[in-house]
Amino acid sequence: MRITTFAAIYIGSYEISMKIFELSAKRKIREIDHIRHRIEIGKDAYAKGDIGSELTEELCDVLAEYVKIMDGYKVTAYKACASAAIRAAKNELFILDRIKRRTGLEVEVLSNSEHRFVSYESVAVRPEFDHMTAKSAAVVDVGGGSLQITIFKKGRAVTTQHLLLGTMRIYEKLSGIKDSVLHYEDLIKELVDKELERFKAIYLKDMKLEYLIMMGDYSTEITKKLEKNLDDVTIDAKKFAKYLNKMNRYNAAKIAEELSLSNEKDPLILPSVILYKRIAEELDADAIWVPGVNINDGIACDYALKHRVIATNHDFEEDILSASKYLAERYHGYTPHIDALTEMSVQIFDAMKKVHGMGKRERLLLQVAAILHDCGKYVSLVNGPECSYDIIMASEIIGLTHLEREIVASTVKYNTYPLDDYEELADKVDEESYMIIAKLSAILKVSNAMDRSHKQKFKNVKVTQRDKQLIITIEAGDDILLEKGLFAAKADAFERVFSIKPIIREKRTL
């Protein structure tokens, strides 16, 4: 049995953590050790805009010690990640270079999309997850800089929303006035309620949640105090909120004593307790599940899945497609046209595998682009492409990275507009991503031209690629003069990218 000793390092807003795991097909993911060091990087990053030299040196000292621990465990693979605090610092590149020079560690700064998905993976692979989301559930991931909520209904991802309500961010925002008020906890509640009430009004107005799946610091300690029977996966949501309400007027030291925490001076304890309480009350689920995982578990899970050490029955691609369809519905996309366009795009993609050289992931991005290609028309019929781009870039789609969302948004934009030169997009994408945008938008252009009237005139469509031609054979019961007339311009753009000329061959039907 092959066992990999893996280290997952995470540089967060207020601590650096490392977990050592054993990864194997038989034992799956087994935690061996968990090391944490308190360091408030977010305090500098969010308040000052950069991270000072003293904190940078302390960060490097801690990571150097982590490297020694890794050596002691004979770690064979590692991944070091950083998120919001490092990403928010203007001196990010200098910090990453300093870490590499001092410790040898390569640190990957995750976008919010990547960070949340990695955490989500560690929960979604659990057998309880699909059971809960088959009904209705919200996954709430609370971090130092922000929190993210993903809603599931009947097993399908509905929406993912990012809220700037992280525990460190709340603490920093109120730090200047907390000592001048009698009840600091009331300020936190007021700040939190504004965002949660808005979220609930927009995304949960016609929906009752059965389960609340919660991740974040101190959530495990709270549930352990509440639920003594470890065989019970969930706890009653009202019981959870009632228990936290009891601590509403406690100071940090009293809460730390109640929860048996080692760090009684942690200023984030009170914001965490109030945030969890208000989430439980506002989202109003029947039961709460705290799986007891964090970003380190997610990093290990992501590595194990990508290297096929473990397998899962959960369909992460279906999450992406489902969330995209709900987003299209929200902006009144015309489903028959979207379905026809998606099917046509996929047929062209599959027929040209040897020509375009793209893989399964790019095929998925093409499907998402087809689903969302008209969402901007809800905002403006004239400026639909720009509005579509803005909507996609502003929408978290669980499972897509920030770069992938950029590829999808640009594919949608250049479905209508001529493709800009690479120099115009170099600040957003690299050359490889630019080529993917060029190829996907060319395919989408031709596919969209085939249903320009939005009447789905074609049936029994077959696509084959022969020599320098892409032959699209169709049966059309209606007149297709409009489609033929507009096809030529789209075909030219397609030929420019692939050096393949698409042509329509029509079979008339009575």
Number of C-alpha atoms within 10 A of each C-alpha: 7 8 15 18 19 27 30 23 27 24 26 23 27 20 16 21 21 24 22 24 25 18 22 18 15 11 11 16 19 15 16 13 12 13 12 14 14 15 17 18 25 26 19 19 22 21 13 13 16 21 25 15 10 9 14 16 15 12 22 21 14 17 24 17 12 21 16 12 16 20 11 9 16 13 17 12 12 19 18 19 20 20 21 23 27 27 17 18 22 14 15 17 12 13 22 19 14 17 21 14 12 13 17 13 20 15 18 14 20 18 16 20 21 18 19 26 23 23 22 25 22 21 25 19 19 14 12 13 18 20 13 20 24 13 15 21 30 26 23 23 22 24 25 25 23 18 20 21 20 21 22 25 19 14 19 21 26 23 24 22 17 18 16 15 22 24 29 24 23 22 21 17 15 14 13 9 10 16 10 9 10 9 12 18 19 14 17 21 15 10 16 21 16 10 13 18 15 11 18 15 10 9 14 15 9 8 11 14 19 19 25 28 22 24 25 22 20 18 19 18 16 19 21 14 12 14 15 9 8 9 7 9 13 18 18 15 22 17 14 20 19 14 16 20 15 9 17 17 15 14 16 20 18 15 19 20 12 14 17 13 16 10 13 16 13 13 16 20 22 23 24 23 23 22 24 21 22 19 19 23 16 13 22 20 21 17 20 24 23 22 20 17 18 20 29 26 26 21 26 28 26 19 20 20 14 10 10 12 18 19 14 13 10 15 11 18 13 15 21 22 22 21 25 26 21 18 22 23 15 11 18 14 21 14 14 12 20 23 15 22 28 20 16 24 25 19 18 22 24 17 17 19 12 10 12 16 11 16 11 9 11 19 16 17 23 27 26 25 29 31 27 26 29 24 26 26 18 15 14 13 11 10 11 20 25 20 21 25 25 17 18 23 19 12 16 23 27 25 22 19 19 17 17 19 23 20 28 29 27 28 32 32 25 22 26 18 14 13 18 11 10 15 9 10 13 12 8 12 19 12 12 9 16 21 16 20 28 26 23 31 31 28 26 30 24 27 25 27 21 26 21 19 13 16 11 16 18 18 14 9 16 15 20 15 19 12 7 12 14 20 19 19 18 20 17 18 13 13 10 16 9 13 17 15 10 15 22 16 13 22 21 16 21 23 16 13 16 16 13 20 19 23 17 15 13 14 14 11 10 6
